Amino acid sequence: MKTKEEIEKCIDVCKRLRDVIPSHSMFGDDNHGKLDQQAALLEKCIGKTEDEVQELAEILCDIKASSDQLDPVDWVLGDLDDFVSESDIEVFSKK
C-alpha cells in the first residue's frame, strides 16, 4: 500500500497535470473533471488502512463506478503501476 507521502505526491501530479492538459479530449471527455475526481479520491485514502481503502473500492463498485474511476484506489493498494505521472505533465507542457 502507498504511503501518505506517495499519495500526496500523486495528488500534486494530478493538480499540475490539470494545469497543462486540455480541459476536454477531442471526444468531449472532461479531462479536468476526471483529474479533480481522482485527486479527491486520493485525498480520501490518506490515513486509511488497507482494509478501509478496500471498503472504499467496494462502495465505488456498488455505485457502478467506471474502472478508470477506481484507478486511484487500485494505485494506492499497489494493484496498478501508474495512472498519472510526471511524464504526462512533460508531454502536455510541450504542446
N, C-alpha and C positions, 0 to 999 in steps of 0.2 A: 504494500500500500504506500502511496505517495505521502511525503511529509508535508507539514504545514507550509514550509518554505517552498517546496516544489509546487504546491498548489497555488500559492501566492504569485510565484514567478509565471505560472501558466496564465493566471488571471491578467497579469501585466501584459503578457504577449497578446492575449485576446484584445485588450484595450488598445494596444499600439497597432495591432493589425487593423482594427476598426478605423484608425486614422488614415490608413493608406489604401484600403480596399474599396472598390466601388460600392455604393450603397445597395445596388441591385445587380444581380447577374444578368447576362444577356437573355436569360429565360424568365426574368422578372422576380427571381427569388430574392428575399430580403436578407442580404448578407449582414448588414449591421444588426438587425433584429436577432439573427441566429447567434452572432458573437455575443450580444448582450445576454441572451438566454444562457449561453454556455458559461459565461463569466459568473452569472448569478447562481447557476447550479454548482459551480466550483466553490463559490463562497459558502454555500450550504454544507459542503463537505468538510470544511475546515473545522477541526476539533471533534469530528465524529469518529467513532470506532469503525472498524471494517464492517461489523455487523450492522451498524446504523447506516452506513453507506449502501450496503446490500439492500437494506429495507427501503431506502430511498429509490433505488433502482427498481425494486418490485412495485412500489407505488407508481412510478412513471410507466411501467409496463401495464399496470392495471388501468391507467387512464389512456392507454394506447399511444404512448409517445413514439415517435418515429425513431428508428435506430440511430440516426445522427444526433438526436436529442439526448441519447444515452451515452454518446461518446465521452463526455467529460467524466461521468461516473465510471465507465469502463477504464478510462485512463487512470483515475485515482486508484482504482483497485488493481492496476497493473495488467489488465487484460487487453490493453490497446497501447501500442508504442507511442503514437502521437496523433493528435487531431488538429493542432495548430503548432507552428514552430517559428523560430526566428527567421528561417529561410523564406517562409511565406511573406514576412514583412519586407525582406530584401527584394523579393520578386516584384511585389506590388509597388514598392518605393521607386523602382527603376522605370515604371511605366509613365 
